[in-house]
Amino acid sequence: RLRALNRLQVVLRHLKMSKQTDSTPEVLLEKKGGAGIITLNRPKALNALNLSMIQQIYPQIKTWEKDPETFLIIIKGTGGKAFCAGGDIRAITEAGKVGDKLSQDFFRGEYRLNNAIGTCKKPYVALIDGITMGGGVGVSVHGHFRVATEKTVFAMPETAIGLFPDVGGGYFLPRLSGKVGYYLALTGCRLKGRDVLKVGIATHFVESEKLPALEKDLIALKSPSKEKVADLLNSYHMKCTIDQEKEFVLDEHMEKINSLFSANSMEEIVKKLKQDGSPFAMKQLETINKMSPTSLKLTLRQLKEGASMNLQEVLQMEYRLSQACMKGHDFYEGVRAVLIDKDQSPKWKPAALEEVSDEFVDNCFKPLGNDDLKL
């Protein structure tokens, strides 16, 4: 009887523990002064976005946008390691495999959120401290202000998992200077600290430990306009001396990036890299050879088309692509190889660029009729 009682206590303790972790909200939405504050609160998952977080953030942004007492919106992450490392890829993979609606709902919800941020009338400030990738880029880059720190790590690594740089990547990447956006999209290159500002992803650079003070000052602003917010961010930015003297990491390669990544097809880019033969070109070739050939072709066309589209058109195009990837092979194989089994050796199908036909690529971009994303 005593043993049964002990067992019961263990079970109850366990339930209490699991309830404890479950009752921690995944996203905190609070109002401080005239500021609406969004805190991504899944530190163990590096604040990766899941559908329930998206469904909470979207209506809140819409509400704050209409509220005359809310003057600005701030978004940040907890845990000190990441702002937001991406979307909840595992959940989407599980859902996609069994044809669950989540693989539609997630992308639809996420892209609607990206659009809400891109069209938000109130100043929107993202404190991108730590890892900021994929979905984390989507909830920051379309807003007015992005504050990077020495801890920021930016990347759009989707071609390595059989996806493409979505969340509006087709809008902001081709608009970066020269062909650097194409380079970042195809290779998944990581940029750190001040380089995130220099490439044009961040608008300001502030020391990580100064962020709480900055946030306090933002909250204290009386009926702030975009100009007032910009002035405050500029004053912090000007005082920050970390890595001030350091040259932009891609500076010495910009000429090569602009020429090598300006080709019209992936095959041509590969040919140019081979012909160039420099250590830099060979390194990029090695990276590209590891990526999903299908993803590379979709991404190149996504960026080319996105360069002349508005954000809404881009998100609609990307929704079509997301659903094509959900029906394909490479996304599930990429997630398996990189995130689940972690053997880092995906078996792509088709395995070579030449085998990904133009007709197949065209099909991925076709409208979905009633299933298209409506914004």
RODO-271044 format. One record per residue (C-alpha): residue number from 1; residue in three letters; x, y, z. Coordinates in steps of 0.1 Angstrom, whole numbers, plus 2048, in hexadecimal, padded with zeros to 3 digits. Layout:
% residues N
+-----+-----+-----+-----+-----+
:   n : res :   u :   v :   w :
+-----+-----+-----+-----+-----+
: NUM : ALA :   X :   Y :   Z :
...
+-----+-----+-----+-----+-----+
***
This chain:
% residues 375
+-----+-----+-----+-----+-----+
:   n : res :   u :   v :   w :
+-----+-----+-----+-----+-----+
:   1 : ARG : 800 : 800 : 800 :
:   2 : LEU : 81D : 817 : 809 :
:   3 : ARG : 82C : 810 : 7E7 :
:   4 : ALA : 80C : 818 : 7D5 :
:   5 : LEU : 80B : 839 : 7E8 :
:   6 : ASN : 82F : 841 : 7DF :
:   7 : ARG : 827 : 839 : 7BB :
:   8 : LEU : 809 : 850 : 7BC :
:   9 : GLN : 81F : 86C : 7CB :
:  10 : VAL : 838 : 867 : 7AF :
:  11 : VAL : 81D : 869 : 795 :
:  12 : LEU : 80E : 888 : 7A4 :
:  13 : ARG : 830 : 898 : 7A7 :
:  14 : HIS : 836 : 890 : 782 :
:  15 : LEU : 814 : 89E : 778 :
:  16 : LYS : 81B : 8BD : 78C :
:  17 : MET : 83C : 8C1 : 77A :
:  18 : SER : 82E : 8BC : 758 :
:  19 : LYS : 812 : 8D4 : 760 :
:  20 : GLN : 82C : 8ED : 76C :
:  21 : THR : 83E : 8EC : 74B :
:  22 : ASP : 81E : 8ED : 737 :
:  23 : SER : 80F : 90A : 74A :
:  24 : THR : 82D : 920 : 740 :
:  25 : PRO : 81F : 935 : 724 :
:  26 : GLU : 832 : 930 : 703 :
:  27 : VAL : 82E : 955 : 6FB :
:  28 : LEU : 828 : 972 : 712 :
:  29 : LEU : 813 : 98F : 706 :
:  30 : GLU : 813 : 9AD : 71D :
:  31 : LYS : 80D : 9D2 : 71D :
:  32 : LYS : 827 : 9E8 : 72E :
:  33 : GLY : 820 : A0E : 72C :
:  34 : GLY : 818 : A15 : 707 :
:  35 : ALA : 82B : 9F6 : 6FB :
:  36 : GLY : 81D : 9D4 : 6F2 :
:  37 : ILE : 838 : 9BA : 6FA :
:  38 : ILE : 83A : 997 : 6EA :
:  39 : THR : 852 : 97F : 6FB :
:  40 : LEU : 859 : 95E : 6EA :
:  41 : ASN : 85B : 947 : 708 :
:  42 : ARG : 867 : 924 : 6FD :
:  43 : PRO : 88C : 927 : 707 :
:  44 : LYS : 892 : 901 : 706 :
:  45 : ALA : 886 : 901 : 6E2 :
:  46 : LEU : 89A : 920 : 6DB :
:  47 : ASN : 879 : 933 : 6D9 :
:  48 : ALA : 86F : 921 : 6B9 :
:  49 : LEU : 84C : 92B : 6AD :
:  50 : ASN : 830 : 912 : 6AF :
:  51 : LEU : 80C : 916 : 6A2 :
:  52 : SER : 7FE : 91F : 6C4 :
:  53 : MET : 817 : 93C : 6C9 :
:  54 : ILE : 80F : 949 : 6A6 :
:  55 : GLN : 7EA : 947 : 6AD :
:  56 : GLN : 7EF : 95C : 6CD :
:  57 : ILE : 807 : 976 : 6BE :
:  58 : TYR : 7F3 : 97E : 69F :
:  59 : PRO : 7D2 : 98A : 6AE :
:  60 : GLN : 7E6 : 99D : 6C9 :
:  61 : ILE : 7FA : 9B1 : 6AF :
:  62 : LYS : 7D9 : 9B9 : 69D :
:  63 : THR : 7C9 : 9C5 : 6BE :
:  64 : TRP : 7E7 : 9DA : 6C8 :
:  65 : GLU : 7E8 : 9E9 : 6A6 :
:  66 : LYS : 7C5 : 9F6 : 6AA :
:  67 : ASP : 7C9 : A00 : 6CF :
:  68 : PRO : 7CF : A26 : 6D3 :
:  69 : GLU : 7E1 : A1F : 6F4 :
:  70 : THR : 7FB : A09 : 6E4 :
:  71 : PHE : 817 : A1C : 6D3 :
:  72 : LEU : 830 : A02 : 6CB :
:  73 : ILE : 836 : 9DC : 6CB :
:  74 : ILE : 855 : 9CB : 6D7 :
:  75 : ILE : 85D : 9A6 : 6D1 :
:  76 : LYS : 879 : 993 : 6E3 :
:  77 : GLY : 883 : 970 : 6ED :
:  78 : THR : 88B : 960 : 70F :
:  79 : GLY : 8A8 : 94B : 71B :
:  80 : GLY : 8C6 : 95F : 70E :
:  81 : LYS : 8CF : 947 : 6F2 :
:  82 : ALA : 8B6 : 94E : 6D7 :
:  83 : PHE : 89D : 968 : 6CB :
:  84 : CYS : 88C : 94D : 6B7 :
:  85 : ALA : 89E : 931 : 6A5 :
:  86 : GLY : 882 : 92A : 68C :
:  87 : GLY : 861 : 918 : 689 :
:  88 : ASP : 857 : 8F8 : 69A :
:  89 : ILE : 863 : 8E2 : 67D :
:  90 : ARG : 85F : 8C1 : 68F :
:  91 : ALA : 83A : 8C6 : 695 :
:  92 : ILE : 835 : 8D0 : 671 :
:  93 : THR : 848 : 8B1 : 665 :
:  94 : GLU : 833 : 89A : 67A :
:  95 : ALA : 813 : 8AA : 66E :
:  96 : GLY : 81E : 8AB : 649 :
:  97 : LYS : 826 : 886 : 64A :
:  98 : VAL : 803 : 87C : 653 :
:  99 : GLY : 7F2 : 897 : 63E :
: 100 : ASP : 7E7 : 8AA : 65D :
: 101 : LYS : 7D9 : 8CE : 658 :
: 102 : LEU : 7F5 : 8DC : 66E :
: 103 : SER : 80C : 8DD : 650 :
: 104 : GLN : 7F4 : 8F5 : 640 :
: 105 : ASP : 7E9 : 908 : 65F :
: 106 : PHE : 80C : 90E : 66B :
: 107 : PHE : 819 : 91F : 64C :
: 108 : ARG : 7F8 : 931 : 646 :
: 109 : GLY : 7F9 : 93F : 66A :
: 110 : GLU : 81E : 947 : 669 :
: 111 : TYR : 81C : 95A : 648 :
: 112 : ARG : 7FE : 96D : 653 :
: 113 : LEU : 812 : 977 : 672 :
: 114 : ASN : 82F : 982 : 65C :
: 115 : ASN : 818 : 997 : 648 :
: 116 : ALA : 808 : 9A7 : 667 :
: 117 : ILE : 82B : 9B1 : 672 :
: 118 : GLY : 834 : 9BE : 650 :
: 119 : THR : 815 : 9D4 : 64E :
: 120 : CYS : 813 : 9DE : 673 :
: 121 : LYS : 80D : A03 : 676 :
: 122 : LYS : 81C : A06 : 699 :
: 123 : PRO : 842 : A06 : 69D :
: 124 : TYR : 84D : 9E2 : 6A1 :
: 125 : VAL : 86E : 9DB : 6B2 :
: 126 : ALA : 87E : 9B8 : 6B2 :
: 127 : LEU : 89A : 9B2 : 6CA :
: 128 : ILE : 8AC : 997 : 6B7 :
: 129 : ASP : 8C5 : 98C : 6D2 :
: 130 : GLY : 8D3 : 969 : 6CC :
: 131 : ILE : 8C9 : 950 : 6B2 :
: 132 : THR : 8B2 : 95F : 698 :
: 133 : MET : 8AA : 946 : 67C :
: 134 : GLY : 88D : 93D : 665 :
: 135 : GLY : 86C : 944 : 677 :
: 136 : GLY : 87F : 95C : 68F :
: 137 : VAL : 88A : 971 : 671 :
: 138 : GLY : 865 : 971 : 666 :
: 139 : VAL : 859 : 981 : 686 :
: 140 : SER : 874 : 99B : 686 :
: 141 : VAL : 881 : 9A5 : 664 :
: 142 : HIS : 860 : 9B3 : 656 :
: 143 : GLY : 85C : 9CB : 674 :
: 144 : HIS : 869 : 9EF : 675 :
: 145 : PHE : 887 : 9E9 : 68C :
: 146 : ARG : 89E : 9CB : 692 :
: 147 : VAL : 8B7 : 9CF : 6AE :
: 148 : ALA : 8D4 : 9B6 : 6AB :
: 149 : THR : 8EE : 9B0 : 6C6 :
: 150 : GLU : 910 : 99F : 6C8 :
: 151 : LYS : 8FD : 97F : 6CF :
: 152 : THR : 8E8 : 97F : 6B0 :
: 153 : VAL : 8EC : 962 : 698 :
: 154 : PHE : 8D7 : 966 : 678 :
: 155 : ALA : 8D1 : 94C : 65E :
: 156 : MET : 8B7 : 93E : 645 :
: 157 : PRO : 8C3 : 91A : 645 :
: 158 : GLU : 8A4 : 90B : 634 :
: 159 : THR : 8B5 : 8FC : 615 :
: 160 : ALA : 8C7 : 8E4 : 62C :
: 161 : ILE : 8A6 : 8D5 : 637 :
: 162 : GLY : 894 : 8D3 : 616 :
: 163 : LEU : 881 : 8F3 : 61B :
: 164 : PHE : 887 : 917 : 60E :
: 165 : PRO : 88D : 938 : 620 :
: 166 : ASP : 868 : 940 : 626 :
: 167 : VAL : 857 : 958 : 63F :
: 168 : GLY : 85B : 973 : 625 :
: 169 : GLY : 87F : 96A : 61B :
: 170 : GLY : 875 : 96F : 5F7 :
: 171 : TYR : 86E : 993 : 600 :
: 172 : PHE : 88B : 99F : 616 :
: 173 : LEU : 8A8 : 989 : 609 :
: 174 : PRO : 8A8 : 996 : 5E4 :
: 175 : ARG : 8A6 : 9B9 : 5F2 :
: 176 : LEU : 8C7 : 9B7 : 605 :
: 177 : SER : 8E4 : 9C7 : 5F2 :
: 178 : GLY : 8F2 : 9B6 : 5D4 :
: 179 : LYS : 8ED : 990 : 5D4 :
: 180 : VAL : 8F4 : 98B : 5F9 :
: 181 : GLY : 8D0 : 980 : 5FF :
: 182 : TYR : 8D3 : 965 : 5E5 :
: 183 : TYR : 8F4 : 95A : 5F5 :
: 184 : LEU : 8E4 : 958 : 618 :
: 185 : ALA : 8C5 : 946 : 60B :
: 186 : LEU : 8D7 : 92B : 5F7 :
: 187 : THR : 8F4 : 924 : 60F :
: 188 : GLY : 8E3 : 92A : 630 :
: 189 : CYS : 902 : 93E : 63A :
: 190 : ARG : 901 : 94A : 65F :
: 191 : LEU : 908 : 96F : 668 :
: 192 : LYS : 910 : 97A : 68B :
: 193 : GLY : 90F : 999 : 69F :
: 194 : ARG : 915 : 9BA : 68D :
: 195 : ASP : 916 : 9A8 : 66B :
: 196 : VAL : 8F0 : 9A4 : 66F :
: 197 : LEU : 8EE : 9CA : 66F :
: 198 : LYS : 907 : 9CE : 653 :
: 199 : VAL : 8F5 : 9B6 : 63B :
: 200 : GLY : 8D5 : 9CA : 640 :
: 201 : ILE : 8C0 : 9B1 : 655 :
: 202 : ALA : 8C3 : 9C5 : 676 :
: 203 : THR : 8BD : 9EB : 678 :
: 204 : HIS : 8D0 : 9F1 : 698 :
: 205 : PHE : 8EB : 9E1 : 6AD :
: 206 : VAL : 8EB : 9E2 : 6D3 :
: 207 : GLU : 8FE : 9CF : 6EE :
: 208 : SER : 8EA : 9B1 : 6FB :
: 209 : GLU : 8EC : 9BD : 71F :
: 210 : LYS : 8DE : 9DF : 716 :
: 211 : LEU : 8BE : 9D0 : 709 :
: 212 : PRO : 8AA : 9D2 : 72A :
: 213 : ALA : 8B3 : 9F7 : 72D :
: 214 : LEU : 8A9 : 9FD : 709 :
: 215 : GLU : 888 : 9EB : 70E :
: 216 : LYS : 881 : A00 : 72D :
: 217 : ASP : 889 : A20 : 71A :
: 218 : LEU : 872 : A15 : 6FD :
: 219 : ILE : 856 : A0E : 715 :
: 220 : ALA : 85B : A30 : 726 :
: 221 : LEU : 858 : A43 : 705 :
: 222 : LYS : 839 : A5A : 706 :
: 223 : SER : 822 : A53 : 6E8 :
: 224 : PRO : 840 : A49 : 6D2 :
: 225 : SER : 840 : A4E : 6AD :
: 226 : LYS : 856 : A3A : 696 :
: 227 : GLU : 86E : A57 : 696 :
: 228 : LYS : 870 : A57 : 6BC :
: 229 : VAL : 876 : A32 : 6BD :
: 230 : ALA : 891 : A35 : 6A2 :
: 231 : ASP : 8A2 : A51 : 6B5 :
: 232 : LEU : 8A4 : A3C : 6D5 :
: 233 : LEU : 8B1 : A1E : 6C2 :
: 234 : ASN : 8CA : A33 : 6B0 :
: 235 : SER : 8D7 : A42 : 6D1 :
: 236 : TYR : 8DD : A1E : 6DF :
: 237 : HIS : 8EC : A13 : 6BE :
: 238 : MET : 905 : A31 : 6BC :
: 239 : LYS : 912 : A29 : 6E0 :
: 240 : CYS : 919 : A04 : 6D8 :
: 241 : THR : 93D : 9FF : 6CF :
: 242 : ILE : 93F : 9D8 : 6CE :
: 243 : ASP : 950 : 9CD : 6AD :
: 244 : GLN : 94D : 9F0 : 6A0 :
: 245 : GLU : 96E : 9ED : 68D :
: 246 : LYS : 967 : 9CB : 67F :
: 247 : GLU : 963 : 9C8 : 65A :
: 248 : PHE : 943 : 9B7 : 64C :
: 249 : VAL : 94B : 992 : 64A :
: 250 : LEU : 940 : 990 : 626 :
: 251 : ASP : 951 : 9B0 : 61A :
: 252 : GLU : 96E : 99F : 60A :
: 253 : HIS : 957 : 986 : 5F7 :
: 254 : MET : 93C : 99E : 5EC :
: 255 : GLU : 949 : 9A2 : 5C9 :
: 256 : LYS : 94A : 97C : 5C5 :
: 257 : ILE : 927 : 978 : 5D5 :
: 258 : ASN : 918 : 991 : 5BD :
: 259 : SER : 927 : 981 : 59F :
: 260 : LEU : 924 : 95C : 5A8 :
: 261 : PHE : 900 : 95E : 5B6 :
: 262 : SER : 8F2 : 973 : 599 :
: 263 : ALA : 8EE : 955 : 582 :
: 264 : ASN : 8CB : 94D : 575 :
: 265 : SER : 8CB : 929 : 57F :
: 266 : MET : 8D9 : 913 : 59B :
: 267 : GLU : 8ED : 8FF : 582 :
: 268 : GLU : 8FC : 91F : 576 :
: 269 : ILE : 905 : 92A : 599 :
: 270 : VAL : 916 : 908 : 59F :
: 271 : LYS : 929 : 90C : 57E :
: 272 : LYS : 934 : 92F : 587 :
: 273 : LEU : 940 : 923 : 5A9 :
: 274 : LYS : 954 : 906 : 599 :
: 275 : GLN : 964 : 91D : 57F :
: 276 : ASP : 96D : 937 : 59A :
: 277 : GLY : 980 : 91D : 5AE :
: 278 : SER : 98A : 934 : 5CA :
: 279 : PRO : 989 : 927 : 5EE :
: 280 : PHE : 96A : 93C : 5F4 :
: 281 : ALA : 958 : 92E : 5D5 :
: 282 : MET : 962 : 90A : 5DD :
: 283 : LYS : 955 : 90E : 601 :
: 284 : GLN : 933 : 91A : 5F4 :
: 285 : LEU : 932 : 8FE : 5DA :
: 286 : GLU : 938 : 8E5 : 5F6 :
: 287 : THR : 91B : 8F4 : 60A :
: 288 : ILE : 903 : 8F6 : 5ED :
: 289 : ASN : 90B : 8D1 : 5E4 :
: 290 : LYS : 8FD : 8C7 : 606 :
: 291 : MET : 8DC : 8D9 : 601 :
: 292 : SER : 8BB : 8CB : 5F3 :
: 293 : PRO : 8BD : 8D0 : 5CD :
: 294 : THR : 898 : 8D6 : 5CD :
: 295 : SER : 89A : 8F0 : 5E8 :
: 296 : LEU : 8B6 : 902 : 5D6 :
: 297 : LYS : 8A2 : 905 : 5B6 :
: 298 : LEU : 882 : 910 : 5C8 :
: 299 : THR : 896 : 92A : 5DC :
: 300 : LEU : 8A8 : 93A : 5BF :
: 301 : ARG : 887 : 93E : 5AD :
: 302 : GLN : 875 : 94A : 5CD :
: 303 : LEU : 88F : 966 : 5D1 :
: 304 : LYS : 88E : 970 : 5AC :
: 305 : GLU : 869 : 973 : 5AC :
: 306 : GLY : 867 : 982 : 5CE :
: 307 : ALA : 87E : 99F : 5C5 :
: 308 : SER : 861 : 9B0 : 5B2 :
: 309 : MET : 844 : 9A5 : 5C8 :
: 310 : ASN : 835 : 9B6 : 5E7 :
: 311 : LEU : 836 : 9A4 : 608 :
: 312 : GLN : 812 : 996 : 605 :
: 313 : GLU : 81A : 987 : 5E2 :
: 314 : VAL : 83A : 978 : 5EF :
: 315 : LEU : 828 : 968 : 60D :
: 316 : GLN : 80D : 95A : 5F6 :
: 317 : MET : 828 : 94B : 5DF :
: 318 : GLU : 83B : 93D : 5FD :
: 319 : TYR : 81B : 92C : 60A :
: 320 : ARG : 818 : 91A : 5E9 :
: 321 : LEU : 83C : 90F : 5EC :
: 322 : SER : 838 : 904 : 610 :
: 323 : GLN : 81B : 8ED : 606 :
: 324 : ALA : 830 : 8DF : 5E9 :
: 325 : CYS : 84C : 8D7 : 601 :
: 326 : MET : 833 : 8C6 : 619 :
: 327 : LYS : 829 : 8AF : 5FC :
: 328 : GLY : 84D : 8A7 : 5F2 :
: 329 : HIS : 869 : 892 : 5FF :
: 330 : ASP : 886 : 8A8 : 608 :
: 331 : PHE : 876 : 8BC : 625 :
: 332 : TYR : 870 : 89C : 63A :
: 333 : GLU : 892 : 88E : 630 :
: 334 : GLY : 8A4 : 8AE : 639 :
: 335 : VAL : 893 : 8B1 : 65B :
: 336 : ARG : 89B : 88C : 662 :
: 337 : ALA : 8C0 : 891 : 659 :
: 338 : VAL : 8C6 : 8B2 : 66A :
: 339 : LEU : 8AE : 8B3 : 688 :
: 340 : ILE : 8A2 : 890 : 690 :
: 341 : ASP : 8BD : 875 : 688 :
: 342 : LYS : 8D7 : 891 : 685 :
: 343 : ASP : 8ED : 87C : 66D :
: 344 : GLN : 8F0 : 89B : 657 :
: 345 : SER : 8EE : 886 : 638 :
: 346 : PRO : 8CD : 88B : 627 :
: 347 : LYS : 8C5 : 876 : 608 :
: 348 : TRP : 8B5 : 890 : 5F1 :
: 349 : LYS : 89C : 886 : 5D6 :
: 350 : PRO : 8A4 : 890 : 5BB :
: 351 : ALA : 8C8 : 890 : 5C5 :
: 352 : ALA : 8D6 : 8A8 : 5AA :
: 353 : LEU : 8CC : 8CA : 59E :
: 354 : GLU : 8C9 : 8BE : 57A :
: 355 : GLU : 8AE : 8A6 : 585 :
: 356 : VAL : 897 : 8C1 : 593 :
: 357 : SER : 883 : 8CA : 575 :
: 358 : ASP : 877 : 8ED : 56C :
: 359 : GLU : 854 : 8DE : 569 :
: 360 : PHE : 856 : 8D1 : 58D :
: 361 : VAL : 861 : 8F4 : 59A :
: 362 : ASP : 846 : 905 : 586 :
: 363 : ASN : 82C : 8EE : 596 :
: 364 : CYS : 837 : 8F8 : 5B9 :
: 365 : PHE : 82F : 91D : 5B1 :
: 366 : LYS : 80C : 916 : 5A3 :
: 367 : PRO : 7EE : 926 : 5B5 :
: 368 : LEU : 7DB : 910 : 5CD :
: 369 : GLY : 7B8 : 91D : 5C5 :
: 370 : ASN : 7A2 : 91E : 5E4 :
: 371 : ASP : 7C0 : 912 : 5F9 :
: 372 : ASP : 7D5 : 930 : 5F1 :
: 373 : LEU : 7E1 : 946 : 60E :
: 374 : LYS : 7C9 : 964 : 612 :
: 375 : LEU : 7D8 : 983 : 623 :
+-----+-----+-----+-----+-----+
***
